[in-house]
Amino acid sequence: MEEAKRIRQLPPYLFARIEKVIEQAKAEGVDVISLGIGDPDRPTPDHIIDKLCEQAHNPANHRYPSSVGMISYREAVAHYYKNRFGVELDPKIEAVTLIGSKEGIAHISFCYLDPGDVALIPDPGYPVYGIGALLSGAESFVMPLKAENGFLPDLDAIPAEIARRAKLMFINYPNNPTGAVADDSFYHKVIAFAREYDIIVCHDAAYQDITFDGYCPPSFMEYPGAKEVGIEFGSCSKSYNMTGWRLGWAVGNPRVIEALGRIKSNIDSGCFQAVQYAGIAALTGPQECTCEMSEVYRERRDIIINGLNHIGWNLAKPKAAIYIWVPVPKGYTSISFAEYIFKKTGVVITPGNGYGEYGEGYFRIALTVEKERMIEAIDRIKDKVGHVEF
Ligand SMILES: *Cc1c(COP(=O)(O)O)cnc(C)c1O
């Protein structure tokens, strides 16, 4: 039963390995605090759950949905874009429902990458971008995200012969894992670059509603020319604490949206309609819940940043997303520091190299545990690790 090459080439899923270590420690009685996986810990708001329950009782929703999604859900996505960003979208041809944005992020590569083609992939980054290219038999070209560039890719560093072979470019702001955000001039550059080399930009905006200190991230779709060169992936997962529901979208260039829909209609049969109705309630209902969640994450962010800065780090506060991206002290690698912290304190952090080679030298903290546990984690680190040097 020899597996196909594409499966054998898949790297082991980082979190599966971490889960194993945690399970073992828990069995040995360790009080583990996991700051590892970025999965919102608070429940989905009630008005969204109520809509699901109501619609789950309607037999019309028990049948196969449309693989590109209900028009009413795509209209709700368009409504959200109009409200939030002042962006006009035609829900019929410029929006597709996704079974979580991860689904679309993986499938877009099947739409555009043949063997010999190149996908431009941010590193460190969400692993799914590169996996899509790998499963398509295409090549990934890594765009390093470095602190000195504000964790934005340096487009001028991409060789012209690579850019000419590139069909897709993935970017993601507010960024996982670095917490970085992008400004107008970056997006203008991306659009000009994509035009010059005929590249489809895939902007992943999973964290666009989790923001702090008055910061409001733009949508890629706000920029002149964006719709000609690309699409944006969005998700209910982080905005409304709905990771388990599997509901997202892609919007933008109608040809790209149509291609994504065509792949989907051959692979899946769309998203449960009752879940899409719940998504409509999320996107068109009161948005205070996202502000309240942002405030919860902001408080947790401040506990971590202030705590680490107290013992020798010099971290700035990220403006968005649910992560703190932290350099490891002198004498450690990402892995050895994560192991050291875990052994000493029972606190799980994610080694940065799990997000790519340019993540080496960093670790990631996810802000997805309650503040009492955050304080406990920081107290243990202060106690058992103490002052650090760089
Ligand atoms: C969480 C996350 C997503 C969202 O995935 P869903 O499939 O919509 O749950 C997408 N991109 C990044 C970078 C993420 O961290």
PDBQT file of the ligand as one rigid body, heavy atoms in Angstrom, charges set to zero:
ROOT
HETATM    1  C1  LIG A 401      -7.146  30.545  11.587  1.00  0.00    +0.000 C 
HETATM    2  C2  LIG A 401      -6.622  30.920  10.254  1.00  0.00    +0.000 A 
HETATM    3  C3  LIG A 401      -7.417  30.809   9.119  1.00  0.00    +0.000 A 
HETATM    4  C4  LIG A 401      -8.876  30.415   9.231  1.00  0.00    +0.000 C 
HETATM    5  O1  LIG A 401      -9.103  29.143   8.908  1.00  0.00    +0.000 OA
HETATM    6  P1  LIG A 401     -10.605  28.608   8.793  1.00  0.00    +0.000 P 
HETATM    7  O2  LIG A 401     -10.431  27.464   7.881  1.00  0.00    +0.000 OA
HETATM    8  O3  LIG A 401     -11.448  29.689   8.219  1.00  0.00    +0.000 OA
HETATM    9  O4  LIG A 401     -11.011  28.225  10.172  1.00  0.00    +0.000 OA
HETATM   10  C5  LIG A 401      -6.902  31.204   7.896  1.00  0.00    +0.000 A 
HETATM   11  N1  LIG A 401      -5.668  31.706   7.808  1.00  0.00    +0.000 NA
HETATM   12  C6  LIG A 401      -4.876  31.852   8.879  1.00  0.00    +0.000 A 
HETATM   13  C7  LIG A 401      -3.538  32.458   8.721  1.00  0.00    +0.000 C 
HETATM   14  C8  LIG A 401      -5.322  31.449  10.131  1.00  0.00    +0.000 A 
HETATM   15  O5  LIG A 401      -4.514  31.563  11.187  1.00  0.00    +0.000 OA
ENDROOT
TORSDOF 0
